[in-house]
Amino acid sequence: MTRNLLIVFFLSAWLALAAPAQTASTASPSSFLITNDDNSAFSDTSTFYPILANGTLKNPATVSTGGAGSGGGYFAANRVAVLNDSSSPCAFFSFGVSNTIVGVDILTQTVTGSFSASPTDNGADNGVGLVMNANYLYAAFSTSWTIATFSVEPGCTLQFLSDISPLGLNGGSVKGMALSGNLLVASYGDGSIQSFNVSGGVPVPNNDEQYSTASSAENYPDGVDITQDGHYAIFGDVSTTGVVEVSDISSGTLTPTVVYAVSHGSAFNSNSVRLSPDGTLLYVANNTSGQVTAAFFNPATGVVSPGCTSPRLKGFDSTFAYLSSPVTQQTSGSGSVLYVAEFGQPSAIGVIHVSVSGCKCTLTEAAGSPVLDQSSQNLISIGVYPPRPY
């Protein structure tokens, strides 16, 4: 008996030593691309795509979030917000018809709750745009023209605080938002822009509302991003060319915007913008020409210089009609791989490799692009985990 027990013991030990280590294919993924599928039925979903080291998206998992999306709306209104909390990373999804924001634990992909703002807050027409930091989440409701403030609570939950009712100078509603430090910057559908102080949580206007410089030529600021140091706000314009605008916000308020033409050839409509993690490239989803542009950005001066524009992405005008929501794979440098949402039937994610050499760049669509999102015909917003560090 003793001899048999010894044999079993040594055999078990040898098998433990000989067993292969866990491989990347079986280990829990460390990064995800995340979609808000934005379907207009009360059984909405989000889709989580594990991101491989080379930027490839594989083996998506669908999470039933409930709620009902708008099935379209403002392309620059982000409907996915990601909280990079190492102990409890969270994703929040907005749904414009049900007027709810749903939290999901990213690591377990389980729903943590559905949260509502005021009974009068409504985003049915054009969705609900989200921005957040570690303490607060802000939700712009397109139909009620309100911005609701939620406190971020433990366990990927939210607590509604209050809302405000900002308007553009000509009565426009909020389209895009960006957040940096104590400054929230918003664009309106009438060509005006505004900033708010959020040091106390609920936004307080900074009395700097103004029309953007390019709006006089019927180029209207839509998407918004802010540099990591909070020095500049960048607006992507709805335009018949490729136009962005930059405002110096180092004083804590908006200043008149400087206008830059960025796209090449037939690329136009630059309403979705995103800075690279190192802040040296400005990615532009040319919403209605099916292309992507990368412009060089000088973080010290705020100057935007021409870069490169991709050919039309595969499937444009056949399987998809619009592009939006550029995000990057990595959290440093150029971001390595760029992803964009393709609004189509079904929708998909465009995958673009970014190459930079000195003052030249190249955007090349990946061989496996686009990656279908079978759960959506209305894909407007995507996010990544871990998110860009600002």
ZAMARGU-4260 file (C-alpha; in steps of 0.2 Angstrom, whole numbers, plus 5000, padded with zeros to 4 digits):
<rodrens>
0) 5000/5000/5000 | 5014/5012/5005 | 5023/5008/4989 | 5008/5012/4978 | 5005/5028/4987
5) 5023/5033/4984 | 5021/5029/4965 | 5005/5040/4964 | 5013/5054/4973 | 5029/5055/4962
10) 5018/5053/4946 | 5007/5067/4952 | 5022/5078/4955 | 5030/5074/4938 | 5014/5078/4929
15) 5013/5095/4938 | 5031/5099/4933 | 5028/5093/4915 | 5012/5101/4912 | 5013/5116/4900
20) 5011/5134/4906 | 4995/5143/4902 | 4996/5150/4885 | 4989/5167/4878 | 4975/5157/4870
25) 4968/5150/4886 | 4973/5164/4898 | 4961/5178/4902 | 4963/5192/4889 | 4971/5208/4896
30) 4963/5220/4883 | 4946/5222/4874 | 4937/5231/4861 | 4920/5235/4867 | 4904/5240/4857
35) 4888/5248/4861 | 4877/5238/4849 | 4863/5252/4851 | 4848/5242/4845 | 4831/5250/4847
40) 4823/5235/4855 | 4822/5232/4874 | 4835/5218/4874 | 4850/5228/4869 | 4868/5221/4870
45) 4886/5225/4870 | 4900/5215/4862 | 4917/5211/4870 | 4931/5207/4857 | 4948/5201/4865
50) 4962/5210/4857 | 4977/5200/4852 | 4995/5207/4853 | 4995/5211/4835 | 4978/5220/4836
55) 4968/5206/4829 | 4950/5205/4836 | 4945/5187/4840 | 4931/5177/4849 | 4918/5190/4853
60) 4907/5188/4868 | 4889/5196/4868 | 4883/5203/4885 | 4864/5206/4887 | 4863/5223/4894
65) 4844/5226/4892 | 4838/5244/4888 | 4834/5250/4871 | 4846/5261/4860 | 4842/5275/4848
70) 4847/5265/4833 | 4857/5280/4826 | 4859/5298/4831 | 4874/5309/4834 | 4890/5301/4828
75) 4901/5311/4840 | 4891/5307/4856 | 4901/5292/4864 | 4889/5279/4870 | 4903/5269/4878
80) 4913/5275/4893 | 4927/5265/4901 | 4934/5267/4919 | 4951/5261/4921 | 4951/5255/4939
85) 4964/5241/4941 | 4953/5233/4955 | 4937/5235/4946 | 4937/5240/4928 | 4920/5246/4922
90) 4911/5250/4906 | 4896/5260/4905 | 4883/5260/4890 | 4870/5273/4886 | 4853/5268/4879
95) 4843/5283/4872 | 4825/5275/4871 | 4825/5267/4888 | 4835/5282/4895 | 4846/5271/4905
100) 4865/5269/4908 | 4870/5251/4911 | 4886/5246/4920 | 4896/5230/4916 | 4911/5223/4925
105) 4924/5221/4911 | 4934/5207/4919 | 4918/5196/4922 | 4907/5204/4909 | 4893/5204/4921
110) 4880/5218/4922 | 4881/5228/4938 | 4865/5238/4936 | 4854/5249/4926 | 4854/5268/4931
115) 4842/5282/4927 | 4844/5301/4928 | 4829/5313/4931 | 4812/5307/4924 | 4813/5321/4911
120) 4830/5316/4904 | 4827/5309/4887 | 4839/5303/4873 | 4827/5295/4861 | 4830/5305/4846
125) 4849/5305/4844 | 4856/5295/4859 | 4865/5299/4875 | 4883/5304/4875 | 4895/5299/4889
130) 4911/5306/4897 | 4918/5301/4913 | 4933/5302/4926 | 4936/5292/4941 | 4923/5301/4951
135) 4909/5307/4940 | 4900/5302/4924 | 4891/5315/4913 | 4877/5310/4901 | 4871/5322/4887
140) 4852/5318/4883 | 4849/5323/4865 | 4830/5325/4866 | 4828/5334/4883 | 4844/5344/4879
145) 4851/5340/4897 | 4867/5335/4905 | 4865/5323/4919 | 4879/5321/4933 | 4881/5304/4941
150) 4894/5300/4955 | 4904/5284/4951 | 4901/5271/4965 | 4910/5255/4970 | 4906/5239/4960
155) 4903/5248/4943 | 4888/5257/4949 | 4881/5275/4948 | 4871/5287/4958 | 4862/5301/4950
160) 4865/5318/4957 | 4857/5332/4946 | 4856/5339/4929 | 4858/5355/4919 | 4850/5362/4903
165) 4863/5370/4893 | 4859/5377/4875 | 4869/5383/4861 | 4869/5401/4856 | 4856/5398/4843
170) 4847/5384/4853 | 4857/5369/4848 | 4859/5354/4859 | 4875/5346/4865 | 4883/5334/4852
175) 4901/5330/4858 | 4909/5332/4875 | 4927/5329/4882 | 4933/5330/4900 | 4950/5335/4907
180) 4953/5339/4925 | 4940/5352/4931 | 4935/5356/4913 | 4921/5349/4903 | 4920/5355/4885
185) 4905/5353/4874 | 4900/5357/4856 | 4882/5361/4850 | 4873/5358/4834 | 4872/5376/4830
190) 4891/5379/4828 | 4894/5385/4846 | 4905/5378/4859 | 4906/5380/4878 | 4916/5375/4894
195) 4910/5370/4911 | 4919/5369/4928 | 4916/5352/4936 | 4927/5354/4952 | 4911/5352/4962
200) 4904/5338/4951 | 4889/5346/4943 | 4895/5357/4928 | 4895/5376/4931 | 4896/5387/4915
205) 4912/5396/4913 | 4903/5410/4903 | 4914/5407/4888 | 4900/5401/4876 | 4905/5406/4858
210) 4903/5402/4840 | 4918/5392/4833 | 4928/5401/4820 | 4924/5389/4806 | 4905/5389/4809
215) 4904/5406/4799 | 4909/5395/4784 | 4896/5382/4789 | 4908/5370/4797 | 4901/5365/4813
220) 4911/5358/4828 | 4905/5341/4833 | 4917/5328/4840 | 4929/5335/4855 | 4945/5329/4862
225) 4957/5337/4875 | 4976/5336/4876 | 4983/5326/4891 | 4990/5342/4899 | 4973/5351/4897
230) 4981/5364/4886 | 4971/5362/4870 | 4953/5357/4865 | 4951/5350/4848 | 4935/5350/4838
235) 4931/5339/4823 | 4919/5348/4811 | 4904/5342/4801 | 4910/5349/4785 | 4911/5346/4766
240) 4930/5345/4767 | 4941/5339/4782 | 4941/5353/4795 | 4947/5353/4813 | 4948/5367/4825
245) 4959/5370/4840 | 4956/5381/4856 | 4969/5386/4869 | 4961/5382/4885 | 4976/5384/4896
250) 4967/5398/4905 | 4953/5387/4910 | 4941/5394/4897 | 4939/5392/4878 | 4947/5405/4867
255) 4943/5408/4848 | 4947/5392/4838 | 4960/5391/4825 | 4955/5381/4809 | 4965/5368/4800
260) 4961/5358/4784 | 4968/5340/4787 | 4960/5328/4775 | 4967/5323/4758 | 4958/5320/4741
265) 4940/5315/4742 | 4940/5313/4761 | 4927/5324/4770 | 4917/5326/4785 | 4928/5326/4800
270) 4916/5325/4815 | 4924/5311/4825 | 4942/5315/4832 | 4954/5306/4844 | 4971/5310/4849
275) 4984/5296/4849 | 4990/5291/4866 | 5006/5302/4865 | 4996/5316/4858 | 5006/5318/4842
280) 4993/5311/4830 | 4975/5317/4828 | 4964/5303/4821 | 4949/5308/4811 | 4935/5297/4805
285) 4929/5305/4789 | 4912/5300/4793 | 4903/5301/4776 | 4917/5297/4764 | 4922/5280/4772
290) 4940/5285/4775 | 4952/5289/4790 | 4964/5303/4791 | 4979/5305/4803 | 4985/5323/4805
295) 5001/5328/4815 | 4998/5338/4831 | 5010/5348/4840 | 5006/5347/4859 | 5017/5362/4863
300) 5009/5374/4850 | 4992/5366/4846 | 4997/5367/4827 | 4989/5353/4816 | 4999/5348/4801
305) 4993/5337/4786 | 4997/5319/4788 | 4990/5305/4778 | 4972/5298/4773 | 4967/5280/4770
310) 4959/5274/4754 | 4940/5271/4757 | 4938/5256/4769 | 4932/5239/4762 | 4913/5239/4761
315) 4910/5257/4760 | 4893/5261/4752 | 4889/5243/4750 | 4889/5236/4768 | 4892/5251/4778
320) 4888/5270/4776 | 4896/5279/4790 | 4912/5279/4801 | 4914/5285/4819 | 4922/5283/4836
325) 4941/5281/4832 | 4950/5272/4846 | 4967/5264/4848 | 4974/5247/4853 | 4988/5253/4864
330) 4990/5266/4877 | 5006/5273/4872 | 5014/5280/4856 | 5003/5281/4841 | 4992/5268/4848
335) 4998/5255/4835 | 4982/5249/4828 | 4967/5261/4825 | 4949/5255/4826 | 4933/5263/4819
340) 4915/5259/4820 | 4906/5255/4804 | 4887/5259/4804 | 4880/5246/4792 | 4869/5230/4791
345) 4877/5221/4800 | 4889/5234/4807 | 4907/5231/4809 | 4924/5237/4816 | 4937/5243/4804
350) 4955/5239/4808 | 4969/5250/4802 | 4987/5249/4805 | 4996/5265/4808 | 5014/5268/4803
355) 5024/5284/4806 | 5041/5289/4800 | 5047/5306/4804 | 5034/5318/4796 | 5026/5305/4785
360) 5013/5292/4790 | 5003/5278/4782 | 4986/5271/4786 | 4983/5253/4780 | 4968/5243/4782
365) 4971/5226/4790 | 4969/5210/4779 | 4955/5204/4791 | 4946/5220/4792 | 4932/5223/4794
370) 4927/5213/4809 | 4908/5210/4809 | 4897/5214/4824 | 4883/5202/4821 | 4873/5209/4835
375) 4872/5227/4828 | 4865/5236/4813 | 4868/5253/4821 | 4885/5253/4827 | 4891/5271/4832
380) 4902/5270/4847 | 4916/5258/4853 | 4928/5259/4867 | 4944/5250/4872 | 4950/5243/4889
385) 4962/5248/4895 | 4958/5265/4889 | 4970/5279/4884 | 4977/5287/4899 | 4968/5303/4897
</rodrens>
